[in-house]
Amino acid sequence: MFFHIILERNMQLHPRHFGPRLRDKLVSKLMKDVEGTCSGRHGFVVAIMGIEHVGKGLIRDGTGFVTFPVKYKCVVFRPFKGEILEAVVTMVNKMGFFAEAGPVQVFVSNHLIPDDMEFQSADTPNYTTSDNSVKIQKDSEVRLKIIGTRVDATEIFCIGTIKDDFLGVISDPGAAS
Amino acid sequence: MSNSLSIEPFNRLVKLTARAFYDDISTKGDNQPKTSRSDNRGTAVVILDALTRRQWVREEDLAKDLKLHLKQLRRTLRFFEEEKLVMRDHRKETAKGVRMHNAAVSATANHHYGREGDDKIKLHTHSYCCLDYAQIYDVVRYRMHRMKKKLKDELDSKNTIQEYICPNCNKRYTALDAARLISEDGENFLCESCQGELVAESDKLAGQDVGDADENVRRRRREKLKEMLQKMEEQLKPLVEQLNRVKDLAVPDFGSLQAWEVKASAAARAAGGDNPDDPSRSYQGGTPMPFLGDPKIHVDISGVEDKEDSKSGTGSAPMKVLPPWMIRQGMKLTKEQRGEGEEESKPDVTSEPAGLSDDKKSTVVKDDKSIQDEYFKAYYAAILERQRETDVKGEPDVSTEEVTGQNTSLDRQVGLKSKREEQSEDEDVWEEATPSAGNTGESYKVDLNVQAEPLPEEEEDNDEEDVEWEDG
């Protein structure tokens, strides 16, 4: 799920940037540092929407670096248990398949794939129904439900299922060609 | 009118639901200590049962009837409202509004409601409640579906996290570790410590029985789940059956409070405004025999015009005959719906004792049981009358056959043949056809028929036939 929240971060700025464009430099450094990172608490920071407030800088003894407390608005993505996501399959093996829903990686193990889909170890490993009507392979798009999340300080990993109503392949690259 | 048809099975559904799911609902908060004295479990069931016998009811009246404290009742009703079992309506009303409701209630319910203190009530907020049968049906079905799904999912380990085990060092991993276990070629999962290939745990379980304590716990849990599912299916079987029974029935719908009041009071007025509190005029409520109190029934037997009058009076549509496959156990059907109404209407044409309909009318004020008895008596009397009628009609036919027998054999055969063909058809046609059989004794036979058939139209018909045949 996506959230629009305000976060705070202490930015350290090198003294060489102290000039008329200090603020711009601060913002661009913030974007470079923060966007694409993941915190277990808030999820993946997708984009910074703007700066809310820049506090008074504090000069560090010895180094000359200055620490600014910066409040910024950003969009975060945090997967939850029970959430339905659309994901792109990245890897298929006999244990199941991996898929990516934006920044988050999801693993669907083979016992959470419908029983009528069998693993086929061809040159492109895939899961196929007996009548060949549905095929899951690399780059397939699937709709899945998250049934478990593992949230570390800097990493979120999910496991999902497609063994439920209205889940499964939503577009098949093989079918289009 | 269709309300009262299916209300009985729906009431049974509500009662079963109450006992299955709301048996141990206590209106007290969990933080309060539960002493045996304040234990009010079961009240919810009583309230639901009481509601099945009513339609829209003022909560004060309900509380009084159940000898419950109003606050306690409200708390339970609020709970049921959240559970989507009852509809509630609150409105500010004056004494007049209350009286209007009382009138509506007394027109539908079986008992008198106290009207004391009507005039003292000023502008007060009154709450009304009523069972929402349509929603109850859906809610119960959804509830059962969720229960079953939850247990089944657990049983199928549908949403459980797959575990992997290293056969070499018995190290366990879950699917959540999958990202860092994946091997270089992306084919397998490898153990972090010994680089052995991991196997899914369920495969292992199938292959060999591991005497692991953890394993046993899981198996026991599985068995418990299975048992629970079985028990659930067993214990909720009556409820499921009742659900299936009401599946195709029309859901009783009382409408909103306003609509219901208007309808009920209108019905009361139509049923005879002089005595609106007549308790026997149980019209569409959950009374045991709602149809027998209906004025429509007793006029069915009497004259045709009467029937028409009463129909327009009550403003009810004529009932349709239900096909046999639609009739289910637990349905309450009227004679008309079983298709017996036709038989009843036939005696209308024949001479009916005039006192019968009057008799019926007087019984309306009696209670339902006596009405039912009276009704059956009258019904059987009508059948008997009818049978006698046909007997009388049959006799002259035999005589005519004898008369025609004196004629040439050819004539007789023709006559018989035509008679047999017509006999299978409707009565009137048959009677019209009989003159065609005879030639010499014809006039005599027709006279006999006329005597048996006092209605003038029939006579004319027969006469016309005569003329036709004499011409030919």
Chai-1 contact restraints between the chains, C-beta under 6 A:
chainA,res_idxA,chainB,res_idxB,connection_type,confidence,min_distance_angstrom,max_distance_angstrom,comment,restraint_id
A,M91,B,G186,contact,1.0,0.0,6.0,A-B,restraint_1
A,N93,B,G186,contact,1.0,0.0,6.0,A-B,restraint_2
A,N93,B,E187,contact,1.0,0.0,6.0,A-B,restraint_3
A,M95,B,F189,contact,1.0,0.0,6.0,A-B,restraint_4
A,F107,B,A175,contact,1.0,0.0,6.0,A-B,restraint_5
A,F107,B,A178,contact,1.0,0.0,6.0,A-B,restraint_6
A,S109,B,Q162,contact,1.0,0.0,6.0,A-B,restraint_7
A,S109,B,A175,contact,1.0,0.0,6.0,A-B,restraint_8
A,H111,B,Q162,contact,1.0,0.0,6.0,A-B,restraint_9
A,I147,B,N159,contact,1.0,0.0,6.0,A-B,restraint_10
A,G148,B,I161,contact,1.0,0.0,6.0,A-B,restraint_11
A,G148,B,L176,contact,1.0,0.0,6.0,A-B,restraint_12
A,R150,B,L176,contact,1.0,0.0,6.0,A-B,restraint_13
A,F157,B,A179,contact,1.0,0.0,6.0,A-B,restraint_14
A,I159,B,A175,contact,1.0,0.0,6.0,A-B,restraint_15
A,I159,B,L176,contact,1.0,0.0,6.0,A-B,restraint_16
